[in-house]
Amino acid sequence: MDLYDVMRSTPAVREFTDEPLPDDTLRRILDNARFAPSGGNRQGTHVIVVRDRATRERIAELNKPAVRRYLAQIRAGQSPWNPLEAPAPTPAEIAATEVPEQFTKPVLTAGAVLVVCVDLGLVAAMDQHLDRIGVVSGASVYPLVWNILLAARNEGFGGTITTMAVAQEPAVRELLGIPERYAVAAVLPLGKPVKQLTRLTRRPVSEFVTLERFDGAAL
């Protein structure tokens, strides 16, 4: 596929057929995705391929606490899990929130689940001392994550970046034997899409790109 076509037609895929994701296809996806950039080219990522049903069921369970808060905050009119304000719903309201199947099913029905980790000893977190949530270290892992999804699209497969289980990172570490120096960055269910979207909707460039300053003229 043409690069721009892949970029414009790689959706968040959450519904999969029962077609398997063969090891040779997955290896080809990862073999191409590995050329993503990382800080200092230190390549501090580690990908765990999970196919075991019991392990997936546990990951699905670990999604649920974060999903409850996510949905409760949306219903309260908040942007969920944003770091600038505390949840408006009470802990009891969050705990009572039902978890729809759509938030756990992809992990259970995908051809494979990829858990992407990054070695915190190999990232350059220039924002670690700022009085805000750190984001810079993601530059050493999320290009790989996105390359995986682009490569999957090129192979006729798809997936999505999920992070609900990250809220339970200690339990994920224990489940998968992840060393403490590694952060869990994303969980990617990958499989054959039930429906392959080819047209996506995004904001036009003029709405989010400005010249010279944040409040400058639109490009």
C-alpha positions, 0 to 999 in steps of 0.5 A: 500500500502507498504510505499515505493510504496506510496513514489515512486508513489505519483505524482503531480496530476492536472487532475481530474475526476468528481468523488467526494471526500467523507467527510469520505475519506477526514476525513480518509486522514486528520486523518492519515496525522495529525501525521506529525511532527511539531516544539515542537509538537505545531501543529500550522496548520489549514486546510480549506476545500473549496468546494464552487464553487464561492470561488474556482473561486476566488482562481483561479483568485488569482493564475493568477498574480503569474502565469504571472510572473512565465511564463514570467521569464521562457520565459526569461530564468530565474528560476521563482520566485527565490529570488536571482535575480529580474525578467528580464521581465518588469512589463508590459511584466509580466502583458501581459502574458497569463495564460493557463487553466492548472494553474487554472483548478485544483482548479476548478475541484478537489473534494475539495481544501485544504488551509493549514495555519500555526500559525506564533506564533507557529513556530521556525524560526531559520533563521529569522535574516539571510540575505536570504529568510526564509525557516525553519518555513516550517518544521512545516507545509510541513510535514503535507502537504506531508502526506496529499498527501501520504494519498490521494495516499493510498486512490486512490486519488491525488493532488498537492502542489500549492503556486501561490495564496500565492503571494496574501496572504492578499486577500486569508486571506480576502476571507477565514477569516484567522487571520493575525498571520497565513501564507498561506503555500499551496493550495492543490486540491484533487480528483480522478486522470484521470490517476494514474501514478505509475513510477516517474522520479527523480535524483539518490541519487549520484547526490544530496547526498555527504559525509561530505561536500557539495563538498564531494564524492557522496554517 
